Amino acid sequence: MWTFDPTEQVTAGFVATRVTAAAERRSALLSSGHTDSARLVFSEADGVPGLIADRYGDTIVCQLTTVGADAWREVLADALFALPGVECVYERSDADVREREGLQARVGLMRGRAPSPDLVANEGGFRFAVEVEGGHKTGFYLDQRDARAAMAQWAPGRSVLNVFSYTGAFSVIAARSGASAVTSIDSSGPALAVAVRNGELNGVDVGELIEGDAFTTLRGLRDRAKQYDLILLDPPKLANTEQQLDKASRAYKDLNLLAAKLLAPGGVLMTWSCSGAMSMDLFQKVVAGAALDAGRNGAGRELRIIGRLHQPSDHPVPLSFPEAEYLKGLILQAP
């Protein structure tokens, strides 16, 4: 839905103005000195349904996910390239949702020069490699910016387990914040190789890297009676629709059950769901069920909520479109 106004016509100028206005709303964030990277356009939340556009310095990486957005492809590319300081607009329209829309994947340069192979996202004094051409989504997870900053306060002196670590942004911040040890688990060897590079970019040893399935690896750590002071559990989307919620809930419960068993006394668990179909209320109930089953002798594992996590301000949630609030998380502490 482009507009609720029946008298308003959706023209090239209308579409371009929506893009410009969305980018302007991020100007305070990008001029704050904290970061040079942000989500400029967040689809329906910014009145441009089907367009995701993330800015990394002078480079914009975008995804067009609907037939409607694809119809305005050239207009959207021009509008993004016209933004101040933009030198490159690159398309990563290869998400599965395009197939459901009857669209073929499209990947490649849209405007300007090719993206730099050394492109980084600067965030809070850290530098993270952006895998524009081969990485997940648009190359980096901007939606965890606030969570990464929150995590830093818990890392000093703690042993950290980062599950579904991808390219290790949490691991790098934990290491540089004074963690006593950092272990990262991911199924992708190339992603872990980028994690090493991210450590080098920030002058730290990223720690132990384990390539493997998260469920299998966590069970192995449990069987070896390993314990960690800070566990980060950030799985990929497990439910695309409400029909998949039951299966996803079981998977979320299994993951959080394993994490709860690995959590040391006084330890902190930061756990997320990025499945838009799963509400915060349901997610909390699933995690509570995992904690109940994690204790010994049927007593349960007491975990207390000490914080809640949400997507940052460049991923807004309109009151008229609550479905935009896909990312939710809990910060839990054991006695």
C-alpha positions as CSV (number, residue, x, y, z in Angstrom):
1,M,0.0,0.0,0.0
2,W,1.7,3.2,-1.2
3,T,-0.9,5.6,0.2
4,F,-4.2,5.6,2.1
5,D,-5.3,8.8,0.2
6,P,-7.6,7.8,-2.7
7,T,-6.9,11.1,-4.4
8,E,-3.1,10.7,-4.3
9,Q,-1.5,9.4,-7.5
10,V,1.6,7.2,-7.3
11,T,3.9,8.8,-9.9
12,A,7.7,8.8,-10.3
13,G,7.9,12.1,-8.4
14,F,5.8,10.6,-5.6
15,V,8.0,7.6,-5.3
16,A,11.3,9.6,-5.4
17,T,10.0,12.0,-2.7
18,R,9.2,9.1,-0.4
19,V,12.8,7.8,-0.7
20,T,14.3,11.3,-0.1
21,A,12.0,11.9,2.9
22,A,13.0,8.5,4.4
23,A,16.7,9.2,4.0
24,E,16.2,12.6,5.6
25,R,14.7,11.0,8.7
26,R,18.0,9.2,9.2
27,S,20.2,12.3,8.8
28,A,20.5,12.9,12.6
29,L,21.7,9.3,13.1
30,L,24.2,9.5,10.3
31,S,25.5,12.9,11.4
32,S,25.8,11.9,15.1
33,G,29.4,10.7,14.8
34,H,28.4,7.2,16.1
35,T,27.9,5.5,12.7
36,D,28.1,6.1,9.0
37,S,25.7,3.2,8.3
38,A,21.9,3.0,8.6
39,R,18.8,1.6,7.0
40,L,17.7,4.5,4.8
41,V,14.4,2.9,3.6
42,F,12.5,0.3,5.6
43,S,9.8,-0.8,3.1
44,E,6.2,-0.2,4.3
45,A,7.5,1.5,7.4
46,D,8.7,4.4,5.2
47,G,5.9,4.3,2.7
48,V,8.0,2.6,0.1
49,P,6.6,-1.0,0.2
50,G,9.1,-3.6,-1.1
51,L,12.2,-1.5,-0.8
52,I,15.0,-2.1,1.7
53,A,17.9,0.3,1.3
54,D,21.0,0.2,3.6
55,R,23.7,2.8,3.5
56,Y,27.3,2.1,4.3
57,G,29.3,5.2,4.0
58,D,29.1,6.2,0.3
59,T,27.5,2.9,-0.8
60,I,23.8,1.9,-0.8
61,V,22.8,-1.7,-1.0
62,C,19.2,-2.3,-1.8
63,Q,16.6,-5.1,-2.1
64,L,13.4,-4.9,-4.1
65,T,11.1,-7.6,-2.8
66,T,7.7,-6.9,-4.4
67,V,6.2,-6.6,-7.9
68,G,5.2,-3.0,-7.0
69,A,8.7,-2.0,-6.0
70,D,10.2,-3.8,-9.0
71,A,7.9,-1.7,-11.3
72,W,9.6,1.5,-10.0
73,R,13.1,0.0,-10.1
74,E,14.8,2.7,-12.2
75,V,13.1,5.5,-10.3
76,L,14.1,4.0,-7.0
77,A,17.7,3.6,-8.2
78,D,17.9,7.2,-9.4
79,A,16.4,8.5,-6.2
80,L,18.9,6.6,-4.1
81,F,21.9,7.7,-6.3
82,A,20.8,11.3,-6.0
83,L,21.2,11.3,-2.2
84,P,24.2,13.4,-1.0
85,G,27.5,11.6,-1.0
86,V,26.3,8.4,-2.6
87,E,28.8,6.9,-5.0
88,C,27.4,3.4,-5.5
89,V,24.0,1.8,-5.6
90,Y,24.1,-2.0,-5.6
91,E,21.2,-4.4,-5.9
92,R,20.9,-7.5,-3.8
93,S,17.3,-8.5,-4.8
94,D,18.0,-12.2,-4.2
95,A,15.7,-12.9,-1.2
96,D,13.3,-15.9,-1.4
97,V,10.3,-13.6,-1.2
98,R,10.9,-12.5,-4.8
99,E,10.3,-16.0,-6.0
100,R,6.9,-16.0,-4.1
101,E,6.2,-12.8,-6.0
102,G,7.0,-14.4,-9.3
103,L,10.2,-12.4,-9.7
104,Q,13.6,-13.5,-10.7
105,A,16.6,-12.7,-8.5
106,R,18.6,-9.6,-9.6
107,V,22.0,-8.9,-8.3
108,G,24.4,-6.3,-9.6
109,L,25.4,-2.6,-9.9
110,M,22.5,-0.2,-10.4
111,R,24.3,3.2,-10.3
112,G,27.8,4.6,-10.0
113,R,31.0,2.7,-9.4
114,A,31.4,-0.9,-8.2
115,P,31.3,-1.4,-4.4
116,S,34.7,-1.5,-2.7
117,P,35.9,-4.9,-1.6
118,D,37.2,-3.1,1.5
119,L,33.9,-1.5,2.4
120,V,33.3,-1.2,6.2
121,A,30.5,-0.1,8.4
122,N,31.8,2.3,11.1
123,E,29.9,1.9,14.4
124,G,30.7,3.2,17.8
125,G,34.4,3.2,17.1
126,F,34.4,-0.3,15.6
127,R,34.9,-1.2,11.9
128,F,33.0,-4.1,10.4
129,A,33.5,-5.6,6.9
130,V,30.4,-5.3,4.7
131,E,30.0,-8.3,2.4
132,V,28.0,-6.6,-0.3
133,E,28.1,-9.2,-3.0
134,G,28.3,-12.5,-1.1
135,G,27.0,-11.8,2.4
136,H,23.6,-12.1,4.1
137,K,20.9,-9.6,3.2
138,T,22.7,-6.4,2.3
139,G,26.0,-7.4,3.7
140,F,25.7,-6.6,7.4
141,Y,23.1,-6.7,10.2
142,L,22.4,-3.0,11.0
143,D,19.3,-4.0,13.1
144,Q,21.5,-5.2,15.9
145,R,23.3,-1.9,16.4
146,D,21.6,-1.0,19.7
147,A,22.0,-4.6,21.0
148,R,25.7,-4.6,20.2
149,A,26.1,-1.4,22.3
150,A,24.1,-3.0,25.1
151,M,26.1,-6.2,25.1
152,A,29.4,-4.3,25.6
153,Q,28.5,-3.5,29.2
154,W,28.2,-7.2,30.1
155,A,31.4,-8.5,28.4
156,P,34.2,-7.3,30.6
157,G,35.8,-10.2,32.5
158,R,33.2,-12.7,31.2
159,S,33.5,-15.8,29.0
160,V,31.3,-15.2,26.0
161,L,29.5,-17.7,23.7
162,N,28.2,-16.1,20.5
163,V,25.8,-18.5,18.7
164,F,24.9,-17.8,15.0
165,S,27.8,-15.4,15.1
166,Y,27.9,-14.7,11.3
167,T,30.8,-12.3,10.8
168,G,31.5,-11.9,14.5
169,A,30.4,-8.3,15.2
170,F,29.3,-9.2,18.7
171,S,32.4,-11.3,19.2
172,V,34.7,-8.4,18.2
173,I,33.0,-6.0,20.6
174,A,33.1,-8.5,23.4
175,A,36.8,-9.1,22.9
176,R,37.7,-5.4,22.8
177,S,35.4,-4.7,25.8
178,G,37.5,-7.0,27.9
179,A,35.9,-10.4,27.7
180,S,38.1,-13.1,29.3
181,A,37.4,-15.5,26.4
182,V,35.2,-15.5,23.3
183,T,33.8,-18.5,21.4
184,S,31.8,-18.0,18.1
185,I,29.6,-20.7,16.5
186,D,28.4,-20.4,12.9
187,S,27.6,-22.9,10.1
188,S,29.4,-20.8,7.5
189,G,33.2,-21.1,7.1
190,P,33.4,-18.0,4.9
191,A,31.5,-16.0,7.5
192,L,33.9,-17.1,10.2
193,A,36.8,-16.1,8.0
194,V,35.3,-12.6,7.8
195,A,35.0,-12.7,11.6
196,V,38.8,-13.1,11.7
197,R,39.2,-10.1,9.4
198,N,36.8,-8.1,11.6
199,G,39.0,-8.9,14.6
200,E,42.1,-7.6,12.6
201,L,40.2,-4.5,11.6
202,N,39.6,-3.7,15.3
203,G,43.0,-4.9,16.7
204,V,41.7,-7.9,18.6
205,D,41.9,-11.7,18.5
206,V,38.3,-12.8,17.8
207,G,38.8,-15.9,19.9
208,E,37.7,-19.5,19.3
209,L,35.8,-20.2,16.1
210,I,33.6,-23.3,15.7
211,E,32.1,-24.1,12.3
212,G,29.1,-26.3,12.6
213,D,25.4,-26.6,13.2
214,A,24.3,-24.6,16.3
215,F,22.0,-27.3,17.8
216,T,24.6,-30.0,17.4
217,T,27.5,-27.8,18.7
218,L,25.5,-26.6,21.7
219,R,24.6,-30.2,22.6
220,G,28.3,-31.1,22.5
221,L,29.2,-28.3,24.7
222,R,26.4,-29.3,27.1
223,D,27.7,-32.9,27.2
224,R,31.2,-31.6,28.1
225,A,29.6,-29.5,30.9
226,K,30.9,-26.3,29.5
227,Q,29.7,-23.0,31.0
228,Y,29.7,-19.4,29.9
229,D,29.1,-16.1,31.6
230,L,27.5,-14.4,28.6
231,I,25.6,-16.2,25.9
232,L,24.3,-14.5,22.7
233,L,21.6,-16.4,20.8
234,D,20.7,-14.7,17.6
235,P,19.2,-17.3,15.2
236,P,18.0,-16.6,11.7
237,K,14.3,-16.3,11.0
238,L,12.6,-19.6,11.9
239,A,9.0,-18.6,11.1
240,N,8.0,-16.8,7.9
241,T,4.2,-17.2,8.6
242,E,1.9,-17.9,11.5
243,Q,1.4,-21.4,10.1
244,Q,5.1,-22.0,10.9
245,L,4.9,-20.8,14.5
246,D,4.5,-24.1,16.2
247,K,7.5,-25.6,14.5
248,A,9.5,-22.4,15.1
249,S,8.5,-22.3,18.8
250,R,9.9,-25.8,19.3
251,A,13.2,-24.8,17.7
252,Y,13.4,-21.6,19.7
253,K,12.7,-23.6,22.9
254,D,15.4,-26.1,22.1
255,L,18.0,-23.4,21.5
256,N,17.2,-21.5,24.6
257,L,17.0,-24.7,26.7
258,L,20.5,-25.6,25.6
259,A,21.7,-22.0,26.3
260,A,20.2,-22.1,29.7
261,K,22.0,-25.3,30.5
262,L,25.3,-23.7,29.5
263,L,24.8,-20.5,31.4
264,A,27.0,-20.1,34.5
265,P,25.7,-18.9,37.8
266,G,25.2,-15.1,37.6
267,G,25.5,-15.4,33.8
268,V,23.6,-13.3,31.3
269,L,21.7,-14.7,28.3
270,M,20.8,-12.3,25.4
271,T,18.4,-14.1,23.1
272,W,16.4,-12.9,20.1
273,S,13.8,-13.8,17.6
274,C,13.7,-12.0,14.2
275,S,10.6,-13.9,13.1
276,G,7.9,-11.2,12.5
277,A,5.2,-13.8,13.0
278,M,6.3,-14.3,16.6
279,S,5.2,-11.7,19.1
280,M,7.3,-10.6,22.1
281,D,4.7,-12.2,24.4
282,L,4.9,-15.6,22.7
283,F,8.7,-15.4,22.5
284,Q,8.9,-14.7,26.2
285,K,6.6,-17.7,26.9
286,V,8.8,-20.0,24.8
287,V,11.9,-18.9,26.6
288,A,10.2,-19.3,30.0
289,G,9.3,-22.8,29.0
290,A,12.9,-23.5,28.1
291,A,14.1,-22.2,31.5
292,L,11.6,-24.4,33.2
293,D,12.9,-27.5,31.5
294,A,16.6,-26.5,32.0
295,G,16.8,-27.0,35.8
296,R,17.8,-30.1,37.6
297,N,15.4,-32.4,39.4
298,G,12.4,-30.7,37.8
299,A,13.0,-27.5,39.6
300,G,13.6,-25.3,36.5
301,R,16.3,-22.7,35.9
302,E,15.4,-19.4,37.4
303,L,16.2,-16.6,34.9
304,R,15.2,-13.0,35.4
305,I,14.4,-10.5,32.7
306,I,16.7,-7.5,33.2
307,G,16.1,-5.9,29.8
308,R,14.3,-6.1,26.5
309,L,15.8,-5.6,23.0
310,H,14.2,-4.1,19.9
311,Q,15.2,-3.0,16.5
312,P,16.9,0.5,16.3
313,S,15.4,3.8,15.3
314,D,16.3,3.4,11.6
315,H,13.9,0.4,11.6
316,P,10.8,2.2,12.6
317,V,7.4,0.7,13.4
318,P,4.3,2.6,12.3
319,L,1.3,2.4,14.5
320,S,-0.7,1.5,11.4
321,F,1.8,-1.4,10.5
322,P,2.8,-3.2,13.7
323,E,4.1,-6.1,11.6
324,A,7.2,-4.0,11.0
325,E,8.3,-4.9,14.5
326,Y,10.1,-8.1,13.6
327,L,13.1,-8.1,16.0
328,K,12.6,-8.7,19.7
329,G,14.9,-9.9,22.4
330,L,15.4,-10.5,26.1
331,I,18.3,-10.0,28.4
332,L,18.1,-12.6,31.1
333,Q,20.3,-13.2,34.2
334,A,20.7,-16.3,36.3
335,P,21.0,-16.1,40.1
